Amino acid sequence: MMESLDQPSYFFNRELSLLEFNQRVLEQGKNKENPLLERAKFLSIVSSNLDEFFMVRVAGLYDICQAKVQTEDMSGRSPIERMKESLFKTRTIVSELYQTYDALLDELKEYGIELVKYEELDQKTKGYMDYYYQNQIYPVLTPMVIDQARPFPLILDKTLNIGLLLMGKQDHEQVFATIQVPSVLPRIVPVPTEKGSVHMLLEDLIKPKLSELFSSHEVLHSCCYRITKNAAMHVDEEDAEDLLETIEQSLKQRKWGEVIRLEIESSAPREIVQILEEELEVEDAYVFRVHGPVDLTFLSKLGNIEGYNELKFTRIIPNSISELKERSIFDVLREKDILLHHPFQSFDPIVKMVQQAADDPKVLAIKQTLYRVSGHSPIVEALARAAENGKQVTVLVELKARFDEENNIHWARKLEKSGCHVIYGVIGLKTHCKILLIVRKEKDGLTRYVHFGTGNYNDVTANFYTDMGILTSNHQMGEDASILFNMLSGYASADKMKKITIAPHKLRLKFEALIDREIKHAKAGKKAHIIAKMNGLYDKQMIMKLYEASMAGVKIELIVRGVCCLRPQMKDISENITVRSIVGRFLEHSRIYYFYNDGEEEIYISSADWMYRNLSKRVETMGIVEDEGIKEKIKQILDIYLSDNTNAYELQADGGYVPVEIKKRIVNSQMEMLHVMKDEAPKIKICDVLMPILK
């Protein structure tokens, strides 16, 4: 059975699916129902996502192609085919991105928000900008000419640079020069004006001054350019005596990585492009000429300019849990479990739980995993204080969290200095699970308090990532959490865990068993139903298991935000499977798994997606939800996600995504959650959520 499902035509390509996700984000930037400045932020997100796409996915494909590997992916594409299709699709997105950018600027101008060029200013304003340049920008600039005595400099990854073609005024020889647009200065420079909000890009203030910087030469041409480098880190953990120092060294080497993309203004003459291609060793296929400013991530800052509230989403205040304001969190958890759903509910209970534990004389130990934390993490501060207060504090800091390595190294050193026992996980695996354990001495003995969830312990991203977690004092959950931490810090076996399942040990087998149970019920003529919400679905084995379930008659509803390599609605194969993606104001990040189980419904929340890396290459957790009230609430949440017709797109059999049709009423799941997650919110049916609430 399984072999017959292993057909390339049954699967989508991973890179193209990821680009389809970025297309959906771009659609939010084009969506006129969204406020203007929020649309600007969506365009910034697309630009940032494409950076990561090249640093990781394209870079990986490039390495495979260079090694002349011919292995096909699950969709039957060779590495070269995947690369060509990815570059072609990316060019289409980039073209559409800049068209949308131009249209957005025109709309913003109607509200007095403008980006102007130096030459457009009157003499008085030019004088002000000249003064700003001379005092704030000029001292930071380092112009570099490339000749026999001066080799081509190291161009840093993702920095904006200006390339110049110069001619000597005396010898009339042409030379190339480059200058980095200072990343230490704001990219958007305010321009004084009596009304409206006028800005100039930093590079557009530097360009008119290039003749002064290179006064002995005539500037023939100038243009902005930017490079993206391979972000892969190759760390031999087996031979690393000190993993922290090894990763620190690898980070330093990253700046020497191969150039995987060159972005350059479309006005750039061929001579400059050829020089950069030769010096940077980048092929023409990886050169992107853009019709507008290079690097649109600055739009996130533009979206945050002061005022103009009518052009932004209405500020949302997360719901608080009144009971936790009135009583100690430990007292509440001794009586019942608590569900937290961010950002619709405040992240404060988690922060305050660690802070309270740090100062509570009854707390003996705190153990926590940290994957991505904020730059000024109150949780890390509390953990450090707990250790200084004499408590046993164990923190697993994942040093290999991509693009957060430096931040995590900083926190690891701080925690160690404070007396925490810092561990770096299991050799060969990333530790991606999200779990907190607090051991407290009470009248009737030791009580273990646990938080397990789907998201990072990050107080900043908790404001715009949707994540779910459960706080509990359940004895068996506490036992399982203890076993997990003993496994992470030593060689303890995870075989005795009952409420929590972990990857890579048993999580895949657990999912397969849960799906097999639904298959058994379907074959017996009983109702069988699976709902799974996740960020990505890219595990061939899991996809084939879902096909098997669909063929048996199991109803499968998937909510997959990003990559999805499963092809739905194939006759006789996946016609019982629907896939929808929710892309809206908040980044959908929660992982929820529901199984009907012949009426004895089971619900799990997890840190893991159905991707090969999560199930086979990472330490992940999945915890069962047993509290009946919380189960009902999560079922209600899933129902709302499945009813969304504002932020939802349905995956088609051809790989395209189509917005869900609005029929009788508008349902915006993310706005609806604000009502559902209020204290004592009534159980409600899906109600109208009007678009003006977004404005």
Order of alpha helices (4+ residues) and beta strands (2+ residues): alpha-alpha-alpha-alpha-beta-alpha-beta-beta-beta-beta-beta-alpha-alpha-beta-alpha-beta-alpha-beta-alpha-alpha-alpha-beta-alpha-beta-alpha-beta-alpha-beta-beta-beta-beta-beta-alpha-beta-alpha-beta-beta-alpha-beta-beta-beta-beta-beta-beta-alpha-beta-alpha-beta-beta-alpha
